[in-house]
Amino acid sequence: MRTLRISGLAATIAVYVLLVLALLPIIWMLRTSVEGESGLVTTLPLLWPTAPTLQSYVAIFNPEVLGKLWNSIVVAAGSTLLALAAGFPAAYALSRSGWPKQLDKLFLLFVLVLKLTPPIALAVPLYQVLRLFGLLDSLLGLILVYQVYALPFAIWMLLGFVRDVPLAYEEAAMLDGADLATRLRTIILPMMTPGLAATSVFLVVLSWNEFLYALLFIQSPSRFTLPTYIASLITEDNIFWGQLSAIGLVASLPVLVLVGFVQKALTRGFAGGIK
């Protein structure tokens, strides 16, 4: 019994140590964001500010930065909704058309190949396409460009969740005279809520953090997203560490709010989806 207590105590201590290590970067960013200019350069690492100030937060909460935040929200939401709207019918069609389950592995390979492909390799053809359709320097063009990565990823994730929906439910609804639209609205989509939530979070993060295409295809400062604005805080003469940390923390809040909003569905989706 004593051995079990010691093991339990050791496990608890280990969990707390890992938790502190995981939170350390966030704590360090918080400390840097409220530290005065004189305390940013120290000989010893400190987890508390020596000259606390909210100057960095005052500097970033202005119409210019809030406009960049809104642009990021529009692009992330638009890219996610478009990927889900196009990916769900594709995943449903592939799942119900009798294709082998090995297709999941094929899509995984396709997604991995896209992720491993240097983004700059696709920049020139994408630039030409956007210029042809007059979508350069527009948030709509950026949303469409993000589908290069978002759409295959959405199809791959949703394919597994659609296959978790028992086909017998649809067959019973068909016997009652339900058409395809009715089956999708009353059976498939409600049962796929966990999968849609899990896929949405990944898609939002994918678009929220993208930098290169936003830098290449957006020229007007008023249409910059947060990643491109954050890069402007690193100049040849100075690095605004306080503002970088403050805007980094602020930029993480929308994603955290989204995760909290869909937490229950997200947990079910990560745990295996439909039961």
Salt bridges, closest charged atoms under 4 A:
GLU35 OE2 - ARG31 NH2 3.09
GLU64 OE2 - LYS68 NZ 3.97
ASP104 OD1 - ARG163 NH1 2.39
ASP137 OD2 - ARG223 NH1 3.25
GLU170 OE2 - ARG96 NE 2.69
GLU170 OE1 - ARG183 NE 3.16
